[in-house]
Structure formats: structure tokens, C-alpha cells
């Protein structure tokens, strides 16, 4: 069964190579998640940054 996710926040981040990556905070009404534009989930770190599973990059928040 497919869940309906709604964007509730757009977060601009900077990758280690200086590129800008957009992360979307989404809600299904029961759960929240953070995803890239292609739908790949990212992990929110305790320090406020994000990590892409399987990649060695940390994304620093530029603007919310």
C-alpha cells in the first residue's frame, strides 16, 4: 500500500563538494521523513546535518 506523503518543509543543504542539495521534510499524517528530490530517504543527524545512506557525505543546512 502506498502512503501519501506531503511536503511540509524545504531545506537547502551544502554537500562537501560545495554543491547545493534540496531536502524535503514530508509527513504522511502519522510519520515524518526527509527525502531528496528523487525520493531517496536521508538521515537526520543529531547535530542538525543530514547524511545520505550509502554515501560518505554530510549535508550541512544552508537555509530552511
SULGI-V325847 format. One record per residue. N is the residue number from 1. RES is the residue in one letter. SS is DSSP state (@ for helix, = for strand, . for the rest). BURIAL is b if it has 16 or more other C-alpha atoms within 10 Angstrom, else e. D_CENTER is the distance of its C-alpha to the mean C-alpha in Angstrom with 1 decimal. Layout:
<<N/RES/SS/BURIAL/D_CENTER> <N/RES/SS/BURIAL/D_CENTER>>
This chain:
<<1/X/./e/22.8> <2/X/./e/19.8> <3/X/./e/17.7> <4/X/./e/17.1> <5/X/./e/13.6> <6/X/=/e/13.5> <7/X/=/e/11.0> <8/X/=/e/11.8> <9/X/=/e/9.7> <10/X/=/e/8.5> <11/X/=/b/7.3> <12/X/=/e/8.9> <13/X/=/b/8.7> <14/X/=/b/11.6> <15/X/./e/12.0> <16/X/./e/15.2> <17/X/./e/17.2> <18/X/./e/16.6> <19/X/./e/14.7> <20/X/=/e/12.1> <21/X/=/b/8.7> <22/X/=/b/7.1> <23/X/=/b/3.6> <24/X/=/b/5.3> <25/X/=/b/6.3> <26/X/=/b/9.0> <27/X/=/b/12.4> <28/X/./e/15.2> <29/X/./e/17.6> <30/X/./e/17.8> <31/X/./e/14.4> <32/X/=/e/10.9> <33/X/=/e/7.7> <34/X/=/b/3.9> <35/X/=/b/4.2> <36/X/=/e/5.4> <37/X/./e/8.6> <38/X/./e/10.6> <39/X/./e/9.3> <40/X/./e/8.4> <41/X/=/b/6.6> <42/X/=/b/4.9> <43/X/=/e/7.0> <44/X/=/e/7.2> <45/X/./e/10.5> <46/X/./e/13.6> <47/X/./e/14.0> <48/X/./e/11.0> <49/X/./e/9.3> <50/X/=/b/6.6> <51/X/=/b/8.1> <52/X/=/b/8.2> <53/X/./e/11.0> <54/X/./e/14.2> <55/X/./e/13.6> <56/X/./e/15.0> <57/X/./e/12.6> <58/X/=/b/11.0> <59/X/=/b/8.8> <60/X/=/b/10.6> <61/X/=/b/9.9> <62/X/=/e/12.5> <63/X/=/e/12.6> <64/X/./e/11.4>>
